[in-house]
């Protein structure tokens, strides 16, 4: 699902919901785009292909590169995978393999795979392990540059797990002295470049041995949480298990060899985060896209192996925050910072030599190091002058838009409105809907806009009413998992759960304001929700209910009318649309017109939408006839007409 968010000067947030791809893929239009290695996956293993590895090998448009070690079976083979055996690696001639800089039986063997992919034209590298099972059908990529949610904080560290509804967890390598500090919860929208993109893992996520020894696992994060970026100056550890590196950050993939196994990728992450700021890049964290079914570990040995994480992570953060350089190229700074980390005893001397070899190999492979920012330049580059008032907000795991109420709840969290904007609100439209700003200008923004409010909601209906309609085939989403099927169980459970809330908890959320003595089930009224608006004063209650109906996955045409009716204390809180027929789908079906002919037949009326309608749905621009009429309307529409 894609959300397009537009902040207008009138304090209106518009959210556009559709079922298209969530995130932009790397552009393949440039020369060399036919290379099979342009989107590469790199992992190392000593096992025969696991289910996780087989799934990665089957992904379209991605090339899996598997790096062997001395313990890897010599007959390792898998269709769709490029296998670099230990013998093959020895013949590559890479500087990082000389003088035993990259030892055998080392997780740092992944460096060979990174370098091999870069030398073969990789523009994007996804790194993972053989025990991380991808739960999505593709590997999504946040647009860079793009408009993203960036933490509004000056904290040196941020525990991002809190944002994904696990406030009592912390990532492996997070400074222990900072665990009890509250994590920031506010964000700003900004044009930013998430050059390194870490997604989380469910079931057995990347936590340290302290947590594993003291707390149960089987953990799940909020799968619909929006991605967040750390601002320059703030750190959070990230690992090598479910991470994307864009082309401008491929230099930052080097795994050190002088640290303990449980420390190496975390120290690499801190090192690369610091240098990322110097090129205007940021680190992002996204919702879980894998389940980790962890290979066998001795957790007590992990605890010993992680000693530097416990004792030195906080010191490393302070060291990196204070570090500065006057050198004029990124390659030089990579080496300079590596040497400084050796001097400060975070890395060993071998990593200084390894870094020099890595920079030499990247140069020989034809990699172009990104330029450094000019002194004093803003690390969050403003590169889209025409998009300064537009934000693209990705919303994943929303069932193709069927659970878009959760996405709107996220937008409300990202862009809260204060008491200074009492006339503000959030407008959500479907991806095949157009609206007329001229007709909308006279509408009351302090009221809820819902096209069926005075039709469906004037007569109180029980949720079973729509359940019967769905069973009779009168509802478009009858066969959807989140639609008709949900009405038999999920919606009922949601109603029961809401009824079961303690009065104190419910009142605290403001959900029962004005309706404390009524039955929630009495407020259900189903209907089309391709266009609706929620004033900002209802935002906190909407967020609360949206989360509830996401956990009980009810289709938005059932959930949103329910939510809106709960929010309002009476029908006078709903705005009446100007047009007698603001929504044209049913109107045209009654006339016997085909859906595809709707816009061509009724969109135009003297340069305005028919009958001064506020919006028209559906508008399928894939149809040439529809496109022609849409363009005519667009060219002639004017609020002065």
N, C-alpha and C positions, 0 to 999 in steps of 0.2 A: 504494500500500500504506500502511496505517496501523499504527503501533506504539503500543500503550498501555503505558506503563511505570509500574509501581507499586512503590515501595520500602516494605517492611513493616518493623516493628520487629524482626522475626526475621531481618533481613538477607537477605531474599529479594527479588530483582528479578524481576518478572513482566513478560513481553513478550507482547502480544496482537497477532497478525499476521492481517491480512485483506486482501482485494482491493478494498476500498472506495477512495473518493477520498483522495488523500494529504493535502491541505491544505484548510482551511476557506475558503469563499468569503465575501465581504462579505455581511452580512445584508441581505436585501432586504425584510424584513418591516415596516420603518418606512414612514411616509407618504412619498410621492414615489418609492417604489421602482420604479414603472413607467417612470421616465424612461429613455429609450434611452441617455442619456449617463452613467448612474450609474457604469458601468465603462468608462472611456475609454482609448484609446490615442492618444498624440500623437507625431508626428514631423514633420520638415521635409524637403523634398526639392527638387532642381532637375531631377530626371529624370522621365521617364514611369514608370508603376508598375513596380517591380521584382518579381521572384518573392517576395521577402521581404514587400513591401507587400501583394501580392495575398493571401498567406497570412493576414496580419493582418486584412485586410478580410473574410475569410470566417469568422472566429472567431464562434461563437454567443455571445450575451450580452455582446459587447463592441462599442463604437462607435469606429471609427478616424477620427481627425481629422488631416488632412494640411494643414500650413501651407506655403503657397507663398511664393516670393520673386520678385524681379524676373527671375531667370533661369529660373524654373519655366515649362514650356510653358503658354501661356495656355489651351490646350484640354485641360488635364489633367483626367482623369475616371476614376473607378473605382467600380463597383457595390459598395456597402457602406461607402464612405468619404465623409466630409464634408470637402469641399475648401474651404479658406479662401484664396482668391486674394489677390494683393497688393492689388487694388482693393477687394475685400471688407473687408480689414483696415483700410484707410484710412477706412472709414465706420463703424467700430465705436465710435469716440469714447473709447477707452481712454487713460488718463493715460500709460501706458508708451509710447504711440505719438506723444505730443505732443513738440514741440520736438526732434524727431529723437533722442529718448532710445533708441529701438530702431532702429538704422540698417538700411538695405537691405544685401543680400549679407552677412547675419550669421546665425551659428548661433543667436543669441539670438532670432531670429524664433519659435523654439519657445515663448517666453514668451507670445506671443499665443494659441497653441493651448492652453497650460495654463489661461490666464485664461478663454478661451472655454468650455472644458470645465467649469471650476468654476462659471461663471455659468449654465451649463445643467444644473447638478445633479450634477456628478461627485462621487462619494464615494471613488473609487479611480482613480488615473491611472498607466498603464504607459507609460513613455517609452522610445523606442528609435530606431534609425536605419534607413535604407532598405537597408543592406547587412548587416543582422542577420537571419538566417533562423531562425525559430522551429522547434525540433525536437520540441516537445511538441504535444499536441492541444488544450491549453488553457493559460491563464496561471494558475498556482497561487498561492495567497496564504497565507502563514503566519498562524495565528490570533493575534489581538492583542486582549486579553491572552491569553497561553498559557504553558505551561511549555516552556522552551527551553534549549539548551546555551549557556551564556555563558562566554566565556574567563575563566579564573581568573588574572588578571594585573593588575599595576599599571603595566605598560609604557606609555609615552606613545604608542607605535606598535606595531601588530601586522600582520605580513605574512600575510594570510589565505590566500594562494596555497599556503602550506606545508601547511595543513590539507587542501587538495584535491590533495595528492600532487604538487605542483610546487614543491618547496622552493628551486629555483634560479631561480625567476621572482619578479618583484615587480610590483605594479600601477603603472600610469602615475601619477606624482605621489607615489610613496612616497619619503620622504627618503633620499637616496643614502647618507648617513652611517649609516643604520640597517639597510642591506641585510644586512650580515654578522652582525648581532646575531641570536641564536637566537630563533625564534618560540615562544611558549608552546604547550604541547600538552595542558594540563589544562583541564577545564571543570567548572562547577557547574551543576546544574539549578536554575532559578529561574523564578518567574512574572515575565514581562517583556513589554514592548510593542514589537515590531519595527515601528516606524512607517515606516521606509524599508528596503526589501528589494532588495538587489542580487544578481542571479544572474550567474554567470560565462558566458563565451563560449569555445567551442572553435575550433580551426583557426587563427584569427588573433586572439588575444585582446588585451585592452587592456594592452599593455606599451609602454614608452617607446622612443624612437628608439635609445637606447644598446643596448638588447637587440636591436632589429630589425637594427641594423647589424653586430652581432657574433655572433648566434645564429640557428639555423634556426627556422622556425615550424612549422606543422602540429602544433600543441600540443593535447593533450586533458587535461582535468582529470578527477578521480575523479567519475564521474557518480552514484555512489551515496553520496557523502559526505553526512553530515547537515549541516543548516544550523547556522551558528554566529552568535552575537551578540557585539558588542564591548561591554564594560562602560563605564559612564560614566568618562571620564578617559583612554580609549584611542582612538586615531585609526587609520583606514586609509582611503586615498583610494577613492572610488567615482565611477563615471562616469554618463553619461546614455544609455547604449546598451542596457541591459537591466535597468531599475530600476522598482520599484513604490513609489508614494507613497500611503500610506493617508490618509484624510480629515484626521486630526489633523496630518499633515505636509505638506499641499498648499502651505502657506505657504512651504515650503523649496525650491520648484522653480525659483526665479528664476535665470536664467543671466546673469552679469555681461557687460557690453559693453566694458569698458575693457582687458581682458586679451587676450593672444594666443588664437587659436582652440584650440590644443592645451592651454591652461591653463584656459579659462573654466569648464568643468563640474567640473574638479577643485577649483578654488578655491570654487566653489559648494558642493561636497560637504563640504569642511572647515568652511565657515561654517555650514551647516545641521546638521552633526554636533554642533558646540558648543552650538547653541541647542536641539537635540533633548533634551539632558540636562536642560534647565531645565523641560521639560514631562513628564519621566518616560519619554521614548521612547529607543529604541536603534536602532542600525543592524545589519542582518543580512546575511550573505553565504550564498548557496546554490549548489548544484551547477549546472553549465552547462545552460541551456535553449535556447541559440541557437548557431548557427555563424556566425561573422563572416567573410564573403567580402568583404574590404575594398575599397572603392572606390579608384581609383588615387591614390597619394600619392607625393610626392617625399620620401624618408625623410631626406635631408640637410636639406631645408627644415623638416621636422618637428623635427629636432634643434635647429635654430635657434629654431623657434617654441616649443620646450619649455624654453628657457633659464631661465625663472623657476621651473619645476618643479625643476630641478637645483640652483639656487642659493638658493631661498627656501622650499622645502617644510618643511625642518626648522625654520626660523625661524618659519614660520606656525604650526606645531604648538606651539611654545613660547609664542608670542603668544596663541593661543586657549586653551591650558591655563591661562594666568595671567589671562585676561580675566574680569572679573566685572561684574555690573550690579545696581543697586538699584532700577531701574524696575519698575513693577508690572503691566505688560502685555507680552505677547509681541510685539505690533506695535511697541511702543516699543523693545524690545530688538533687534528686527530692524534698525531704523533706527540705533540706537546702535552696534551691532556693525559695521554697514556703514560708518558714519562713522569708527569706530576703525580699520577696515582701510584706509580711505583715508588717514588720518593716518599709519599705519604703512607706507604705500606698497605695499600688496598690491593694492589697487584704485585706480582713478582717480576723480576727482570726479564724473564722469558717473554712476557706479554709486551714489553717495550719493543723487543726484536720482532715479535709476531706482528705488531701494528705496522712497523716499517715495511715488513714483507707484504702485508695486506694492502697497504696503499700502493706499493709497487705493482702488485698483481692487478689491482683495479685499473691502474693507469694502463698497463699492458693490455688489458681486456677491452680498452676503449671506453671505459666508464667516464662520464663527464661529471665531475664534482660540481654540485650546485654552488652558485656564488654566495659570498657572505653578505649580510645586510650592511648597508652603510651605517656608520656610527650614529646612534640616536634614532635609527629607524624603528618604526613600530613593528614588533615581531608578528603581529596579526595583520597581514597586509590587506589594504583596501584596494582590491583589484577589479571590482565590478562597480564602476561609478553609477551605472544605470540600475543597479540592484540594491541601492543603499536602504530602500524601504521594503525590500522583499527578503523573506527568509524561506529556505526550503528545509522543512523539518521531516526527516525520515521517521517512519513509524512501522516497525517490523511486527511480525506475528499477529496481524490483525485480521487474519482469515480473508485476505483479499478485499478488505474494506468492510466486511460484515460486522466487525467489532469496532467501528470507527469512533464510538463514544469514548473508548479508552484513549484513542489518539487525541481527541479533543481535550480530555482531561490532562494529558501530558502537555499540550500547548498551553493550557491555563497555568500549569505549574511553571513552565519555562518563561512565560510572559505575563506575570501577575500585574493587575492594574490596582492602583492605589486609590485612596479616597479622593485624590485630586482629579480623577477621571471618572466621575459618577455616571457620565453618559456613555462610557465605553462598554464594549462587549465583544463577543466572539461569534462570528458568522461562519457557518459551515455549509459548503455546497458540494454536490457530487461532481465527479469528473466529466459527466455528460450533461451538465446543467449550465445554462447561461442566465445571468441576471442583469436587470436594467437599473443601473445606478440612478438614472433620472427618476424612475418610478419609486425607488427606494428612499430617496432623500426626505420625503415627507413622513416616513414611518417613525414611530416612537421608539427610540433606542433604550428607553428605560423599561420596556416591556419585552416579554418573550415572543419571538416570531415562530410560529408553527402553523403550517397551512391548514391542518385539520383540527385546530384547537376548538373552533366553534361548531364543528361537525361531529367529530368523534368524542371529544371530551365534554361536550355539553350534556351528553347522555352517559352516565357512568356505566362502564362495562367491566365485567370480571375478565381475568386473563383467559378463562375457559372459552369466552366468546370467539377470540381469534383462533384458539386451538380448534374449535369446531369448524371455523372458516378454512383453516389450513387443511384439515382432514377432508373437506369437501372440494379441495383444489382451487379455492378462491384467492389464494395468496401466492404471489410469485415465488417466494422463498420457501415454499412448503417442503420441498425435498432437501433443503440445505441442512447440514448438521446443526448449524446455529439458528436455523429457522424453525420450520414446523416440528422437527424432532426435538428441538430445545424446549418447545412449549409444553411438551409432555412431562419433562423432568426439571430442566434447569430453571425455567421461569417460575415454576411452582416452588422449587427449592429457594430461589431468590426471595420470593414473597415471604415464605416461611422464615427465612433467615432475618429479613428486615423486621418482620413482626416480633421475632424473638430477641431483638436488641433490647438491652436494658434501657429504661427511660433516660437514665443519666447519660449513657454513651450516645444515644441517639440525639438527645437535646444538645449535647456538647458539639456534635457535628452540624447542628442546625437543620438536620434533615426533617425533623418533625415540627418545625416552626409553624404554628398556625393550624397544624393538623394532628395534634398529639392524641386526640381521642378517636381517630378514625382508623379504619382498616386499610393497610397499604394496597391490598388487592382491589379496592374500590377505585383506585386511581389509574388503572391500566386502560389504555386506549391505543390500539395499534394503528399504524399508518405510514405513508411514505415520509421519509426523512431526508430527502435529497437537498433540502434547503431549510435551515433553521438558525435561529440566533438566540444567544443566551447573554443577558446583561451581566456585567462583571460582578455585580453584588451577589450573584448566585454561584460564583465560581467554586468556592470552597465546598459547597454542598454537592455541586455537580461532580467535582473530582472524587469525592467520597463515594457517591453512587456509581460513577463510571467504573471505579475499581471493583466495586462489588459485582456489577453485571459483567465485568470481564472475567472474574473468577468463576462466575456462573455464565458460561459463554452464550449469551442471548443475542440474537440478531438485532442490529440497531433499529430496525423498524418495529421491534417489540420493546426494546430497552429504552430508547430515547423518549417515546411518548410517555412511558411510565415515569421516567426521571423528571421530565418537564412538568408533569401533572403533580408530582410530589413537591417540586420546588414552589409551585404557585399555590397561593391560598384561595384563589378563585379565578374565574374566567376573565375578570377584568384585568388580570395581569398579563393577558395575551393580546397582542396587537392584531387588529383585523387588517388583512391585506386590502390594498386599493381595488384590485381587480376582482370581479366576481368569480373568475376562474383563474387563480394564480398558478395553478398546476394543471397542465394540459393533457397529461397522459390519459386519464380516464375519459375526459371530455372528448378527445378525438376517437377513442375506441367506440364511444357511444355513437359517433357520427359514421362509423363504419370505415374510417380511414386507416390505412396501414401505418404502423408506428414509424417506419422509415420515411413516410411522407409528411410527418408532422411539421417540421420546421419550414419546409418548402411551401406548405399549404397555409400556415397560420402565423409564421414568425413575424412577418412584416405588416405594418399598418401605418402607412405614412411616416416611415422612418422610426417607428416605435414598436415595441412588442404588442401583440394583439391585446386590445382592451386595456392598454397600459399595464399589462401584467408585470409583476415583479420578476418572475423568472419563468423559464421554459425548460421542460425536461420531457423526454431525452433529446439531446442534440448530438447526433452521430456524425461527426465531421469526416468519417471515412467514406461517406456517400457524397459523390460529386455534386448532386443537386442541392444537398444540404449545405455544402461548403459555399456554393454560389450565393445562396440566399443569406447565409450567415455573413459573408463578406459585404453584401449589399446593406444589410442591417447595420453592421459595424461602421461602414463608411458614412451612413446617413444619420445614425443615432446621435442625438444632441439634446442636452437638457434644456436648450432654448427652443426646441421644436414644438 
